[in-house]
């Protein structure tokens, strides 16, 4: 069975500081991995995805994530936080078979707070 | 028009009421989903429809009844709910195939069961 663990339910950074949100996955088959963001009172929006091509994936709003098979990790980073990055971030996994059906397993989410 | 529209945005109902949530997508997708988002819990996949056919029912209680009349519309019929069913219900859509994991979500329907 696949699963996702997001380390830290709440992360606080200062504006301009590095953002690092951690995600570890468990999968018996090569995974597809995703990061979604949810702004207050909105639905989720896809930030980026890994589908077994390049291990370093660039997404929207300056975010990127690196797939590390040896560490079973897919951490999300951004070099310099902006106030508008304050939101909840979700890591998700699917296997190649389920990827055709959109069946994703989500982590519990990490709330990012950005302090001025 | 936004990509995925959900109505109503907020709903309060008693345990004996019958109500429905509606979702409409304007993206030309052929797969639609219902997810449940509860406080401090991961998003839970409830139902998946591909080309109007239900392909996933994630052991959802029968008091939740989905309906997908066409690829653009998805309903969630609610009856005799319990207070623990209070949550944000998110509808999503995608293409079927290699980009199916790229879900487009609506803003959700916030349900409170009294």
Interface residues (C-beta under 8 A of the other chain):
Chain A: X4 X32 X34 X36 X41 X42 X43 X44 X45 X46 X49 X51 X90 X92 X94 X99 X100 X101 X102 X103 X104 X105 X106 X107 X108 X109
Chain B: X4 X31 X33 X40 X41 X42 X43 X45 X48 X50 X55 X56 X90 X92 X94 X96 X97 X98 X100 X101 X102 X103 X104 X105 X106 X107 X108
